[in-house]
């Protein structure tokens, strides 16, 4: 009884400051808030010139809000680790409760279609990653397409062929590609200009900003794809 | 016309989500859920977010469906 009362009191104590903070927020959709008064207009006006990418979304995600995205990819990596911790947890002495059903043979039509489409999907994914600074897309989008492609191929191919698509060792090393790419580019900024994750804004150094953005995009793409593939392989338990 | 398209998609989304919750056969629910993601993808595209649409198509309709199917393959495949 006392414990319950205590829980209620604690919940209220935790909720009250949050409610108070919520009441201080500007009304939803208000045009008076900072994002509408000066931040968005600034991005739209200067983004294409100073941030290194013609695509404003890429500018905001990787340049203006770079820290945000770096921690986002770290969260993705950490959540993969959490998923694996649960999936690969096999305490000794506990039998697997479920029996794996007999796999259904893959239909010839599905196998043929996936194989014919695969090179085009791969090409599109690479295009999306490398062109993310000009057209909609980028590392996250291209990476998920590559991941989905490898998963689709793994479903129609034999186990050996599917493993050869992305060797286990390479996959293990590339899982952390996204945070590492961010870290390397961030350190480059730290050493060259004295600020972590700094992108040069001068006119003549724009190619360098673009190059840094592309390196991060490739890192996010490769890392994201490997995370998806790892989870898929862990769930199939092979 | 544009608004009509949006309304059609949203009605389809609501229908899909109700169906996902009510279906007892988990395999059917997964397929309907994949339809939900594809509809959502069209909606993103129509609302001017092609990058989100790409991710939705690849992850929502593709990867999660496969993961759900694997999970169903390892369990009974029917809601009690």
Interface residues (C-beta under 8 A of the other chain):
Chain A: X57 X98 X100 X101 X128 X136 X137 X138 X140 X141 X144 X145 X147 X148 X151 X152 X155 X228 X231 X232 X235 X236
Chain B: X50 X51 X54 X55 X58 X59 X62 X63 X66 X67 X70 X71 X73 X74 X75
